[in-house]
Amino acid sequence: MAFTITPLAGIDLVNLANTNPNSAGTSIPTIGPVGAEVFGSDGFRYVFAQAGAAITASTTTCSINASTFVATPSAGTYLSPATAMASGDYAWFSKASV
């Protein structure tokens, strides 16, 4: 299990991010922003993104749009977290940093 070595507090690289609804009923992550990057103790770089579709646990072919930071389970180089994601969920996606 990896943990962040970047000096930011409260980051959980393993589980889905918690969200709270705003006044319009939209789920807003309690940590962020999307596109934030940290380095983990496992040598991977992690990017905070939102699932654009259902993503199975530990999918090795996720891609993340570089302008919207929406992840999709198709032909990419990112690894989804160990927890399955529904469309709209937020989490940290890993990628080799070297």
PEURUR-V320149 format. One record per pair of residues at least 4 apart in sequence whose ideal C-beta (glycine too) atoms are under 7 Angstrom apart, sorted by the first residue. I is the first residue (numbers start at 1). J is the second residue. If there is no record, write none. Layout:
BEGIN
((I;J) (I;J))
END
This chain:
BEGIN
((1;14) (2;13) (2;40) (2;41) (2;42) (2;44) (3;13) (3;40) (3;41) (4;8) (4;11) (4;13) (4;38) (4;40) (5;39) (5;40) (5;41) (6;38) (6;39) (8;38) (10;31) (11;31) (11;38) (13;40) (13;46) (13;92) (14;81) (14;82) (15;81) (15;83) (16;81) (16;83) (16;85) (16;89) (16;90) (16;91) (17;29) (17;30) (17;31) (17;90) (17;91) (18;30) (19;27) (19;28) (19;29) (19;30) (19;90) (20;28) (20;30) (21;25) (21;26) (21;27) (22;26) (22;28) (27;88) (29;90) (32;36) (32;48) (34;48) (34;49) (34;50) (34;69) (35;47) (35;48) (35;69) (36;48) (37;45) (37;46) (37;47) (38;46) (39;45) (39;97) (40;44) (40;46) (40;94) (43;97) (44;94) (44;95) (44;96) (44;97) (45;95) (45;97) (46;92) (46;93) (46;94) (47;64) (47;92) (47;93) (47;95) (48;90) (48;92) (49;64) (49;69) (49;70) (49;71) (49;93) (50;69) (50;70) (50;71) (50;88) (50;90) (51;55) (51;71) (51;85) (51;86) (51;87) (51;88) (51;89) (52;70) (52;71) (52;72) (52;87) (53;72) (53;73) (53;87) (54;85) (54;86) (54;87) (55;59) (55;62) (55;71) (55;73) (55;80) (55;84) (55;85) (56;73) (56;84) (57;80) (57;82) (57;83) (57;84) (58;79) (58;80) (58;82) (59;73) (59;80) (60;79) (61;73) (61;74) (61;75) (61;76) (62;71) (62;72) (62;73) (62;76) (62;78) (62;79) (62;80) (62;93) (63;72) (63;74) (63;75) (63;76) (63;78) (64;69) (64;71) (64;76) (64;78) (64;93) (65;69) (65;70) (71;78) (71;93) (77;95) (78;93) (78;94) (78;95) (79;93) (79;94) (80;85) (80;93) (81;91) (81;92) (85;89) (85;91))
END
